[in-house]
Amino acid sequence: MTEGMVRQWAASGARRHPCAECRDIKRTWVRALDAGDRPQAEAVIVAMGRHQRVAHA
């Protein structure tokens, strides 16, 4: 997936409305991408995965 495709997916809102923490994590991820901070963006992706497993499984 290219970065543009990932951004488009992220903007789409996926399948259901995200919780407040999902929205915060997503905002942090977009800021990291905008700043060109790839390590931070990757860390945020990991945080989202953990959050999804704990809060939405």
C-alpha positions in Angstrom: 0.0 0.0 0.0 1.4 3.4 -0.9 1.3 6.3 1.6 -1.5 7.9 -0.5 -3.6 4.8 -0.3 -3.1 4.5 3.4 -4.2 8.2 3.9 -7.2 7.6 1.8 -8.2 4.5 3.8 -7.6 6.4 7.1 -9.8 9.3 5.9 -12.6 7.0 4.9 -13.3 6.1 8.5 -13.1 2.4 7.8 -16.3 0.4 8.7 -17.6 2.0 11.9 -17.3 5.2 13.8 -14.0 5.2 15.7 -14.0 5.8 19.5 -12.3 8.9 20.9 -9.0 7.1 21.5 -9.0 5.8 17.9 -9.5 9.4 16.7 -6.7 10.7 18.9 -4.3 7.9 17.7 -5.3 8.6 14.1 -4.6 12.4 14.5 -1.2 11.6 16.0 -0.4 9.3 13.1 -1.4 12.0 10.5 0.7 14.6 12.3 3.7 12.3 12.2 3.2 11.6 8.5 2.9 15.3 7.8 6.1 16.0 9.7 7.9 13.3 7.9 8.5 11.4 11.1 8.3 7.8 9.8 9.5 6.2 13.1 6.8 8.0 15.1 4.2 7.1 12.4 5.2 3.4 12.7 5.0 3.6 16.5 1.5 5.0 16.3 0.4 2.2 14.0 1.6 -0.3 16.6 -0.3 1.7 19.3 -3.5 1.6 17.2 -3.1 -2.2 16.7 -2.8 -2.7 20.5 -5.7 -0.4 21.2 -7.9 -2.2 18.6 -7.1 -5.6 20.2 -7.8 -4.4 23.7 -10.8 -2.1 23.2 -12.6 -3.4 20.2 -11.9 -7.2 20.2 
